[in-house]
Amino acid sequence: MAVQLGRAEASERERRRRAPARGKAVVNWITTTDHKKIGAMYLVTSFVFFCVGGVLALLVRAELARPGTQILSNEQYNQAFTTHGGIMLLMFATPCSSASPTASCRCRSAPRTWRSRG
């Protein structure tokens, strides 16, 4: 019984040793220099801002559906319209245009031994 318990404890310790530390994957992802991961982060971030800009566009369209003020005041409408434009141009279109080449291009500046084969 003691031998089996010792083996179970040893295997548990081995499992804990092999398991990555909490937060290590997030830190590795954020501090990466791999161009494919950076391109993926660009795409995810631009998609999040696309959703935020889309919500603002829905608010603007809902306000314009009928004459008068329904949802937003005049000042809020102007803010939503301006913020929507800024988000879609600067936070969605710009990162999307640089994410595709970043994610798909091979790294040409690295020595031949660092590049992936293929």
C-alpha positions in Angstrom: 0.0 0.0 0.0 2.8 2.4 0.9 4.6 1.6 -2.3 1.5 2.3 -4.4 0.9 5.5 -2.5 4.5 6.6 -3.1 4.1 5.9 -6.8 0.9 8.0 -6.9 2.6 10.8 -5.1 5.6 10.6 -7.4 3.4 10.6 -10.5 1.4 13.6 -9.1 4.7 15.5 -8.5 5.8 14.7 -12.1 2.5 15.8 -13.5 2.8 19.1 -11.6 6.4 19.6 -12.7 5.5 19.1 -16.4 2.4 21.3 -16.3 3.1 24.9 -17.3 2.9 27.6 -14.6 -0.3 29.6 -14.5 -0.1 32.6 -16.8 3.1 31.3 -18.5 1.2 30.7 -21.8 -0.2 34.3 -21.7 3.1 35.8 -21.0 4.8 33.7 -23.8 2.0 34.8 -26.2 2.3 38.5 -25.3 6.1 38.7 -25.3 6.6 36.6 -28.5 8.7 37.7 -31.4 7.2 35.1 -33.8 5.7 37.0 -36.7 2.8 34.5 -37.1 1.7 34.9 -33.5 2.0 38.7 -33.9 -0.1 38.6 -37.0 -2.7 36.5 -35.2 -2.8 39.0 -32.3 -3.3 41.8 -34.9 -6.2 40.0 -36.4 -7.9 39.2 -33.1 -7.5 42.8 -31.8 -8.8 44.2 -35.1 -11.8 41.9 -34.9 -12.6 43.1 -31.4 -12.5 46.7 -32.5 -14.6 45.8 -35.6 -17.3 44.5 -33.2 -17.1 47.7 -31.1 -17.3 49.8 -34.2 -20.2 47.7 -35.5 -22.2 48.3 -32.2 -21.6 52.1 -32.7 -22.8 51.8 -36.3 -26.0 50.1 -35.1 -26.6 52.9 -32.6 -26.1 55.5 -35.3 -28.4 53.7 -37.7 -31.0 53.2 -35.0 -31.0 56.9 -34.3 -31.4 57.7 -38.0 -34.3 55.3 -38.5 -36.9 57.9 -37.6 -36.9 61.7 -37.5 -36.1 63.2 -34.1 -34.2 61.9 -31.1 -34.9 58.3 -30.1 -31.8 56.7 -28.4 -29.0 59.3 -28.4 -28.9 63.0 -27.8 -27.4 65.2 -30.4 -24.0 65.3 -28.6 -24.0 61.5 -28.0 -24.9 61.0 -31.7 -21.9 63.1 -32.8 -19.6 61.3 -30.4 -20.8 57.9 -31.5 -20.4 58.8 -35.2 -16.9 60.2 -34.7 -15.8 57.3 -32.5 -17.2 54.8 -35.0 -15.2 56.4 -37.8 -12.0 56.5 -35.8 -12.3 52.9 -34.6 -13.0 51.6 -38.1 -10.2 53.5 -39.8 -7.5 53.4 -37.1 -8.2 50.4 -35.0 -9.7 48.0 -37.6 -8.5 48.8 -41.2 -4.9 49.7 -40.3 -4.2 46.6 -38.2 -6.0 44.3 -40.7 -3.9 45.7 -43.6 -0.6 44.9 -41.7 -1.7 41.7 -40.1 -2.1 39.7 -43.3 1.5 40.2 -44.5 2.9 39.9 -41.0 1.2 36.5 -40.5 1.9 35.0 -43.9 5.4 36.2 -44.9 8.5 34.3 -44.1 11.1 36.0 -42.0 13.8 36.9 -44.5 16.2 38.7 -42.1 16.8 35.6 -39.9 19.8 33.4 -40.6 19.1 30.3 -42.7 19.3 28.0 -39.6 16.5 30.0 -37.8 14.0 29.8 -40.7 11.6 27.0 -40.9 12.2 24.3 -43.5 9.8 24.1 -46.4 
